Amino acid sequence: AERPVVALAGAAGGSYSPPETAELLAAAGAEVVTLDPLRDEALPPGTRALVVGGALPETYAEQLSANRRLCIAVAELARTGRPVVAEGTGLLWLARELEALPMCGVLDAVGTSRDGLVIGYREATARAGSVVAAEGSVVVGHKQHRAVLDPRAGRRPAWSWEGGTPEGFVWRNVHASQLAVHWAGYPGIATRLVAAAVADPAPDPAETGSGGVPA
């Protein structure tokens, strides 16, 4: 009967995810609350999970970095084992820094911008079981970014695809990748996320150092 609060990153103009993301989360039993990562200094009361969609622009790096209180709150949410799904720039926000600007520090990685735009669709295979997908699941997602992370992936990568090296991070209940997946095509993502939000988090000490910050 519990409706867990899922914070969905967005602003006055809408969320950084397709509208179906909020609809699917609500249908799966969540109370969806918008979180503005540029202006809100705290997570919504009772937040049990966070979703950052792929439409968050990279050009907001300075504003994301400047909101230190929210960065600390996001890092704590991830550290305690709550689900965090970050796509696109959301992955960069979870990194230690982006262009020498401090970010949330959830992932032990550094982002830098480069010339040229990476853009296109990928048929990706899940490299590890997570709140997004079971290991071995295949999805089609979209990438559009200039900034890249070093390292490109954690010890447990999120995805791999033909012609590319593994990408993204799975750490505890964090799933972070520059690949954005349209949840309308994979409604089970919302179900998995809400189930993990309701469940009691059980952080695994063995996961420390596999791509995230130490406990």
ChimeraX commands (.cxc) that place a marker at each C-alpha (Angstrom):
marker #1 position 0.00,0.00,0.00 radius 0.5
marker #1 position 2.99,2.30,0.40 radius 0.5
marker #1 position 3.57,4.76,-2.44 radius 0.5
marker #1 position 7.29,5.54,-2.39 radius 0.5
marker #1 position 8.35,9.04,-3.35 radius 0.5
marker #1 position 10.40,9.03,-6.56 radius 0.5
marker #1 position 12.11,12.33,-7.36 radius 0.5
marker #1 position 12.12,13.01,-11.11 radius 0.5
marker #1 position 14.57,15.66,-12.29 radius 0.5
marker #1 position 12.97,18.52,-14.16 radius 0.5
marker #1 position 12.15,22.21,-14.18 radius 0.5
marker #1 position 9.18,24.51,-14.69 radius 0.5
marker #1 position 8.99,23.52,-18.35 radius 0.5
marker #1 position 8.75,19.80,-17.62 radius 0.5
marker #1 position 10.96,16.87,-16.66 radius 0.5
marker #1 position 14.20,15.82,-18.33 radius 0.5
marker #1 position 12.55,12.51,-19.16 radius 0.5
marker #1 position 9.79,11.67,-21.65 radius 0.5
marker #1 position 6.32,12.13,-20.12 radius 0.5
marker #1 position 5.79,8.37,-20.15 radius 0.5
marker #1 position 8.46,7.99,-17.45 radius 0.5
marker #1 position 6.33,9.77,-14.84 radius 0.5
marker #1 position 3.21,7.96,-16.04 radius 0.5
marker #1 position 4.84,4.54,-15.77 radius 0.5
marker #1 position 6.27,5.29,-12.34 radius 0.5
marker #1 position 2.86,6.39,-11.08 radius 0.5
marker #1 position 1.22,3.31,-12.59 radius 0.5
marker #1 position 3.83,1.15,-10.82 radius 0.5
marker #1 position 2.80,2.67,-7.49 radius 0.5
marker #1 position 5.14,5.63,-7.00 radius 0.5
marker #1 position 4.38,9.16,-5.92 radius 0.5
marker #1 position 6.32,11.17,-8.51 radius 0.5
marker #1 position 7.67,14.55,-7.35 radius 0.5
marker #1 position 9.60,16.93,-9.60 radius 0.5
marker #1 position 13.09,17.90,-8.45 radius 0.5
marker #1 position 14.84,20.89,-10.03 radius 0.5
marker #1 position 18.57,20.05,-9.80 radius 0.5
marker #1 position 19.54,23.65,-10.49 radius 0.5
marker #1 position 17.40,25.34,-7.81 radius 0.5
marker #1 position 16.16,22.85,-5.22 radius 0.5
marker #1 position 18.64,22.48,-2.38 radius 0.5
marker #1 position 17.08,19.35,-0.92 radius 0.5
marker #1 position 15.42,16.19,-2.15 radius 0.5
marker #1 position 11.63,16.01,-1.76 radius 0.5
marker #1 position 10.63,14.81,1.73 radius 0.5
marker #1 position 10.62,11.05,1.97 radius 0.5
marker #1 position 12.49,10.48,-1.30 radius 0.5
marker #1 position 13.15,6.77,-1.87 radius 0.5
marker #1 position 14.56,6.97,-5.43 radius 0.5
marker #1 position 15.88,9.50,-7.94 radius 0.5
marker #1 position 15.58,9.51,-11.73 radius 0.5
marker #1 position 17.54,11.93,-13.92 radius 0.5
marker #1 position 16.51,11.74,-17.57 radius 0.5
marker #1 position 18.74,12.19,-20.57 radius 0.5
marker #1 position 17.41,15.63,-21.60 radius 0.5
marker #1 position 19.31,17.51,-18.86 radius 0.5
marker #1 position 21.69,19.77,-20.86 radius 0.5
marker #1 position 25.46,19.56,-20.39 radius 0.5
marker #1 position 25.54,23.36,-20.52 radius 0.5
marker #1 position 24.08,23.42,-16.98 radius 0.5
marker #1 position 27.32,22.09,-15.48 radius 0.5
marker #1 position 28.11,25.27,-13.52 radius 0.5
marker #1 position 24.63,25.47,-11.99 radius 0.5
marker #1 position 24.67,21.77,-11.10 radius 0.5
marker #1 position 28.03,22.15,-9.41 radius 0.5
marker #1 position 27.02,25.29,-7.54 radius 0.5
marker #1 position 24.09,23.51,-5.87 radius 0.5
marker #1 position 26.33,21.85,-3.27 radius 0.5
marker #1 position 23.57,21.02,-0.77 radius 0.5
marker #1 position 21.69,18.97,-3.32 radius 0.5
marker #1 position 24.90,17.28,-4.49 radius 0.5
marker #1 position 25.53,16.15,-0.92 radius 0.5
marker #1 position 21.94,14.91,-0.55 radius 0.5
marker #1 position 22.16,12.92,-3.80 radius 0.5
marker #1 position 25.46,11.36,-2.73 radius 0.5
marker #1 position 23.93,10.33,0.58 radius 0.5
marker #1 position 20.87,8.84,-1.15 radius 0.5
marker #1 position 23.14,6.71,-3.32 radius 0.5
marker #1 position 25.47,5.76,-0.47 radius 0.5
marker #1 position 22.60,4.41,1.61 radius 0.5
marker #1 position 21.53,2.09,-1.20 radius 0.5
marker #1 position 18.50,3.93,-2.54 radius 0.5
marker #1 position 17.84,3.60,-6.29 radius 0.5
marker #1 position 19.37,6.30,-8.47 radius 0.5
marker #1 position 18.98,6.16,-12.25 radius 0.5
marker #1 position 20.97,8.77,-14.18 radius 0.5
marker #1 position 21.06,9.10,-17.96 radius 0.5
marker #1 position 23.00,11.47,-20.21 radius 0.5
marker #1 position 24.24,14.47,-18.24 radius 0.5
marker #1 position 22.85,12.79,-15.14 radius 0.5
marker #1 position 25.84,10.44,-15.31 radius 0.5
marker #1 position 28.21,13.41,-15.40 radius 0.5
marker #1 position 26.39,14.98,-12.43 radius 0.5
marker #1 position 27.10,11.87,-10.37 radius 0.5
marker #1 position 30.82,11.98,-11.21 radius 0.5
marker #1 position 33.53,13.40,-8.97 radius 0.5
marker #1 position 33.93,16.43,-11.22 radius 0.5
marker #1 position 33.11,17.79,-14.67 radius 0.5
marker #1 position 35.51,20.24,-16.30 radius 0.5
marker #1 position 37.20,20.74,-12.90 radius 0.5
marker #1 position 33.81,21.62,-11.33 radius 0.5
marker #1 position 32.89,19.46,-8.31 radius 0.5
marker #1 position 29.82,17.32,-8.81 radius 0.5
marker #1 position 28.05,14.79,-6.56 radius 0.5
marker #1 position 31.00,12.44,-6.14 radius 0.5
marker #1 position 28.90,9.28,-6.30 radius 0.5
marker #1 position 31.12,7.82,-9.05 radius 0.5
marker #1 position 34.90,7.79,-8.98 radius 0.5
marker #1 position 35.22,9.34,-12.44 radius 0.5
marker #1 position 36.05,12.69,-14.04 radius 0.5
marker #1 position 34.22,14.27,-16.97 radius 0.5
marker #1 position 35.77,16.44,-19.67 radius 0.5
marker #1 position 34.34,18.00,-22.81 radius 0.5
marker #1 position 35.85,17.42,-26.22 radius 0.5
marker #1 position 35.33,18.62,-29.77 radius 0.5
marker #1 position 32.66,16.80,-31.69 radius 0.5
marker #1 position 29.29,15.41,-30.73 radius 0.5
marker #1 position 28.60,11.75,-30.03 radius 0.5
marker #1 position 25.11,11.07,-31.31 radius 0.5
marker #1 position 23.13,8.05,-32.42 radius 0.5
marker #1 position 21.20,4.97,-31.38 radius 0.5
marker #1 position 22.72,1.88,-29.80 radius 0.5
marker #1 position 21.39,-1.63,-29.31 radius 0.5
marker #1 position 22.79,-2.25,-25.85 radius 0.5
marker #1 position 23.10,-5.30,-23.62 radius 0.5
marker #1 position 22.95,-4.96,-19.83 radius 0.5
marker #1 position 26.30,-6.04,-18.38 radius 0.5
marker #1 position 25.04,-6.32,-14.80 radius 0.5
marker #1 position 21.72,-6.77,-13.06 radius 0.5
marker #1 position 20.42,-3.44,-11.76 radius 0.5
marker #1 position 17.32,-1.42,-10.91 radius 0.5
marker #1 position 17.01,-0.79,-14.67 radius 0.5
marker #1 position 17.43,-4.22,-16.23 radius 0.5
marker #1 position 18.33,-7.84,-15.63 radius 0.5
marker #1 position 21.80,-8.89,-16.77 radius 0.5
marker #1 position 21.73,-9.80,-20.45 radius 0.5
marker #1 position 18.66,-7.71,-21.28 radius 0.5
marker #1 position 18.79,-5.94,-24.65 radius 0.5
marker #1 position 17.46,-2.39,-25.17 radius 0.5
marker #1 position 17.73,0.33,-27.79 radius 0.5
marker #1 position 18.82,3.72,-26.46 radius 0.5
marker #1 position 20.05,7.09,-27.69 radius 0.5
marker #1 position 23.31,8.93,-27.02 radius 0.5
marker #1 position 23.95,12.64,-27.51 radius 0.5
marker #1 position 26.88,14.22,-25.68 radius 0.5
marker #1 position 30.20,16.03,-25.94 radius 0.5
marker #1 position 31.59,15.30,-22.50 radius 0.5
marker #1 position 33.15,11.93,-21.74 radius 0.5
marker #1 position 34.09,10.22,-18.49 radius 0.5
marker #1 position 37.41,8.78,-17.38 radius 0.5
marker #1 position 37.05,5.90,-16.72 radius 0.5
marker #1 position 34.31,5.20,-19.22 radius 0.5
marker #1 position 32.88,2.41,-17.03 radius 0.5
marker #1 position 33.08,1.04,-13.51 radius 0.5
marker #1 position 33.99,-2.49,-12.50 radius 0.5
marker #1 position 30.35,-3.32,-13.17 radius 0.5
marker #1 position 29.50,-1.53,-16.45 radius 0.5
marker #1 position 25.93,-0.62,-17.30 radius 0.5
marker #1 position 25.90,-1.49,-21.00 radius 0.5
marker #1 position 27.91,-2.79,-23.92 radius 0.5
marker #1 position 27.19,-2.76,-27.65 radius 0.5
marker #1 position 28.80,-3.96,-30.84 radius 0.5
marker #1 position 31.84,-1.95,-31.83 radius 0.5
marker #1 position 32.20,-0.17,-28.49 radius 0.5
marker #1 position 33.79,-0.78,-25.11 radius 0.5
marker #1 position 31.56,-1.28,-22.03 radius 0.5
marker #1 position 30.03,1.95,-20.72 radius 0.5
marker #1 position 28.39,3.29,-17.58 radius 0.5
marker #1 position 28.28,2.33,-13.92 radius 0.5
marker #1 position 26.26,-0.05,-11.78 radius 0.5
marker #1 position 27.06,0.40,-8.10 radius 0.5
marker #1 position 24.74,-0.72,-5.30 radius 0.5
marker #1 position 21.37,0.60,-6.54 radius 0.5
marker #1 position 22.90,3.24,-8.82 radius 0.5
marker #1 position 22.57,2.83,-12.59 radius 0.5
marker #1 position 24.32,5.61,-14.52 radius 0.5
marker #1 position 24.99,5.83,-18.24 radius 0.5
marker #1 position 25.09,8.32,-21.08 radius 0.5
marker #1 position 22.70,6.04,-22.94 radius 0.5
marker #1 position 19.10,7.27,-22.61 radius 0.5
marker #1 position 16.40,4.61,-22.84 radius 0.5
marker #1 position 12.77,5.49,-23.58 radius 0.5
marker #1 position 10.89,3.74,-20.79 radius 0.5
marker #1 position 7.70,3.47,-22.87 radius 0.5
marker #1 position 9.42,0.72,-24.81 radius 0.5
marker #1 position 10.53,-1.05,-21.61 radius 0.5
marker #1 position 7.83,-0.46,-18.96 radius 0.5
marker #1 position 9.44,-3.06,-16.72 radius 0.5
marker #1 position 12.08,-0.46,-15.79 radius 0.5
marker #1 position 9.52,1.51,-13.78 radius 0.5
marker #1 position 8.32,-1.65,-12.05 radius 0.5
marker #1 position 11.87,-2.66,-11.10 radius 0.5
marker #1 position 12.69,0.81,-9.81 radius 0.5
marker #1 position 9.56,1.13,-7.66 radius 0.5
marker #1 position 10.09,-2.35,-6.22 radius 0.5
marker #1 position 13.65,-1.37,-5.27 radius 0.5
marker #1 position 12.41,1.91,-3.78 radius 0.5
marker #1 position 9.96,0.06,-1.53 radius 0.5
marker #1 position 12.49,-2.59,-0.49 radius 0.5
marker #1 position 14.78,-2.14,2.47 radius 0.5
marker #1 position 18.19,-1.11,1.10 radius 0.5
marker #1 position 20.94,-3.55,1.94 radius 0.5
marker #1 position 24.24,-2.00,0.83 radius 0.5
marker #1 position 26.86,-4.63,0.08 radius 0.5
marker #1 position 30.27,-3.68,1.55 radius 0.5
marker #1 position 31.90,-5.78,-1.18 radius 0.5
marker #1 position 30.67,-3.24,-3.72 radius 0.5
marker #1 position 32.78,-0.45,-2.19 radius 0.5
marker #1 position 35.38,0.67,-4.71 radius 0.5
marker #1 position 33.59,-0.84,-7.72 radius 0.5
marker #1 position 32.81,2.52,-9.23 radius 0.5
marker #1 position 31.20,4.44,-6.39 radius 0.5
marker #1 position 32.32,6.35,-3.35 radius 0.5
marker #1 position 33.39,4.39,-0.27 radius 0.5
marker #1 position 30.77,3.92,2.42 radius 0.5
marker link #1:1,2 radius 0.2
marker link #1:2,3 radius 0.2
marker link #1:3,4 radius 0.2
marker link #1:4,5 radius 0.2
marker link #1:5,6 radius 0.2
marker link #1:6,7 radius 0.2
marker link #1:7,8 radius 0.2
marker link #1:8,9 radius 0.2
marker link #1:9,10 radius 0.2
marker link #1:10,11 radius 0.2
marker link #1:11,12 radius 0.2
marker link #1:12,13 radius 0.2
marker link #1:13,14 radius 0.2
marker link #1:14,15 radius 0.2
marker link #1:15,16 radius 0.2
marker link #1:16,17 radius 0.2
marker link #1:17,18 radius 0.2
marker link #1:18,19 radius 0.2
marker link #1:19,20 radius 0.2
marker link #1:20,21 radius 0.2
marker link #1:21,22 radius 0.2
marker link #1:22,23 radius 0.2
marker link #1:23,24 radius 0.2
marker link #1:24,25 radius 0.2
marker link #1:25,26 radius 0.2
marker link #1:26,27 radius 0.2
marker link #1:27,28 radius 0.2
marker link #1:28,29 radius 0.2
marker link #1:29,30 radius 0.2
marker link #1:30,31 radius 0.2
marker link #1:31,32 radius 0.2
marker link #1:32,33 radius 0.2
marker link #1:33,34 radius 0.2
marker link #1:34,35 radius 0.2
marker link #1:35,36 radius 0.2
marker link #1:36,37 radius 0.2
marker link #1:37,38 radius 0.2
marker link #1:38,39 radius 0.2
marker link #1:39,40 radius 0.2
marker link #1:40,41 radius 0.2
marker link #1:41,42 radius 0.2
marker link #1:42,43 radius 0.2
marker link #1:43,44 radius 0.2
marker link #1:44,45 radius 0.2
marker link #1:45,46 radius 0.2
marker link #1:46,47 radius 0.2
marker link #1:47,48 radius 0.2
marker link #1:48,49 radius 0.2
marker link #1:49,50 radius 0.2
marker link #1:50,51 radius 0.2
marker link #1:51,52 radius 0.2
marker link #1:52,53 radius 0.2
marker link #1:53,54 radius 0.2
marker link #1:54,55 radius 0.2
marker link #1:55,56 radius 0.2
marker link #1:56,57 radius 0.2
marker link #1:57,58 radius 0.2
marker link #1:58,59 radius 0.2
marker link #1:59,60 radius 0.2
marker link #1:60,61 radius 0.2
marker link #1:61,62 radius 0.2
marker link #1:62,63 radius 0.2
marker link #1:63,64 radius 0.2
marker link #1:64,65 radius 0.2
marker link #1:65,66 radius 0.2
marker link #1:66,67 radius 0.2
marker link #1:67,68 radius 0.2
marker link #1:68,69 radius 0.2
marker link #1:69,70 radius 0.2
marker link #1:70,71 radius 0.2
marker link #1:71,72 radius 0.2
marker link #1:72,73 radius 0.2
marker link #1:73,74 radius 0.2
marker link #1:74,75 radius 0.2
marker link #1:75,76 radius 0.2
marker link #1:76,77 radius 0.2
marker link #1:77,78 radius 0.2
marker link #1:78,79 radius 0.2
marker link #1:79,80 radius 0.2
marker link #1:80,81 radius 0.2
marker link #1:81,82 radius 0.2
marker link #1:82,83 radius 0.2
marker link #1:83,84 radius 0.2
marker link #1:84,85 radius 0.2
marker link #1:85,86 radius 0.2
marker link #1:86,87 radius 0.2
marker link #1:87,88 radius 0.2
marker link #1:88,89 radius 0.2
marker link #1:89,90 radius 0.2
marker link #1:90,91 radius 0.2
marker link #1:91,92 radius 0.2
marker link #1:92,93 radius 0.2
marker link #1:93,94 radius 0.2
marker link #1:94,95 radius 0.2
marker link #1:95,96 radius 0.2
marker link #1:96,97 radius 0.2
marker link #1:97,98 radius 0.2
marker link #1:98,99 radius 0.2
marker link #1:99,100 radius 0.2
marker link #1:100,101 radius 0.2
marker link #1:101,102 radius 0.2
marker link #1:102,103 radius 0.2
marker link #1:103,104 radius 0.2
marker link #1:104,105 radius 0.2
marker link #1:105,106 radius 0.2
marker link #1:106,107 radius 0.2
marker link #1:107,108 radius 0.2
marker link #1:108,109 radius 0.2
marker link #1:109,110 radius 0.2
marker link #1:110,111 radius 0.2
marker link #1:111,112 radius 0.2
marker link #1:112,113 radius 0.2
marker link #1:113,114 radius 0.2
marker link #1:114,115 radius 0.2
marker link #1:115,116 radius 0.2
marker link #1:116,117 radius 0.2
marker link #1:117,118 radius 0.2
marker link #1:118,119 radius 0.2
marker link #1:119,120 radius 0.2
marker link #1:120,121 radius 0.2
marker link #1:121,122 radius 0.2
marker link #1:122,123 radius 0.2
marker link #1:123,124 radius 0.2
marker link #1:124,125 radius 0.2
marker link #1:125,126 radius 0.2
marker link #1:126,127 radius 0.2
marker link #1:127,128 radius 0.2
marker link #1:128,129 radius 0.2
marker link #1:129,130 radius 0.2
marker link #1:130,131 radius 0.2
marker link #1:131,132 radius 0.2
marker link #1:132,133 radius 0.2
marker link #1:133,134 radius 0.2
marker link #1:134,135 radius 0.2
marker link #1:135,136 radius 0.2
marker link #1:136,137 radius 0.2
marker link #1:137,138 radius 0.2
marker link #1:138,139 radius 0.2
marker link #1:139,140 radius 0.2
marker link #1:140,141 radius 0.2
marker link #1:141,142 radius 0.2
marker link #1:142,143 radius 0.2
marker link #1:143,144 radius 0.2
marker link #1:144,145 radius 0.2
marker link #1:145,146 radius 0.2
marker link #1:146,147 radius 0.2
marker link #1:147,148 radius 0.2
marker link #1:148,149 radius 0.2
marker link #1:149,150 radius 0.2
marker link #1:150,151 radius 0.2
marker link #1:151,152 radius 0.2
marker link #1:152,153 radius 0.2
marker link #1:153,154 radius 0.2
marker link #1:154,155 radius 0.2
marker link #1:155,156 radius 0.2
marker link #1:156,157 radius 0.2
marker link #1:157,158 radius 0.2
marker link #1:158,159 radius 0.2
marker link #1:159,160 radius 0.2
marker link #1:160,161 radius 0.2
marker link #1:161,162 radius 0.2
marker link #1:162,163 radius 0.2
marker link #1:163,164 radius 0.2
marker link #1:164,165 radius 0.2
marker link #1:165,166 radius 0.2
marker link #1:166,167 radius 0.2
marker link #1:167,168 radius 0.2
marker link #1:168,169 radius 0.2
marker link #1:169,170 radius 0.2
marker link #1:170,171 radius 0.2
marker link #1:171,172 radius 0.2
marker link #1:172,173 radius 0.2
marker link #1:173,174 radius 0.2
marker link #1:174,175 radius 0.2
marker link #1:175,176 radius 0.2
marker link #1:176,177 radius 0.2
marker link #1:177,178 radius 0.2
marker link #1:178,179 radius 0.2
marker link #1:179,180 radius 0.2
marker link #1:180,181 radius 0.2
marker link #1:181,182 radius 0.2
marker link #1:182,183 radius 0.2
marker link #1:183,184 radius 0.2
marker link #1:184,185 radius 0.2
marker link #1:185,186 radius 0.2
marker link #1:186,187 radius 0.2
marker link #1:187,188 radius 0.2
marker link #1:188,189 radius 0.2
marker link #1:189,190 radius 0.2
marker link #1:190,191 radius 0.2
marker link #1:191,192 radius 0.2
marker link #1:192,193 radius 0.2
marker link #1:193,194 radius 0.2
marker link #1:194,195 radius 0.2
marker link #1:195,196 radius 0.2
marker link #1:196,197 radius 0.2
marker link #1:197,198 radius 0.2
marker link #1:198,199 radius 0.2
marker link #1:199,200 radius 0.2
marker link #1:200,201 radius 0.2
marker link #1:201,202 radius 0.2
marker link #1:202,203 radius 0.2
marker link #1:203,204 radius 0.2
marker link #1:204,205 radius 0.2
marker link #1:205,206 radius 0.2
marker link #1:206,207 radius 0.2
marker link #1:207,208 radius 0.2
marker link #1:208,209 radius 0.2
marker link #1:209,210 radius 0.2
marker link #1:210,211 radius 0.2
marker link #1:211,212 radius 0.2
marker link #1:212,213 radius 0.2
marker link #1:213,214 radius 0.2
marker link #1:214,215 radius 0.2
view
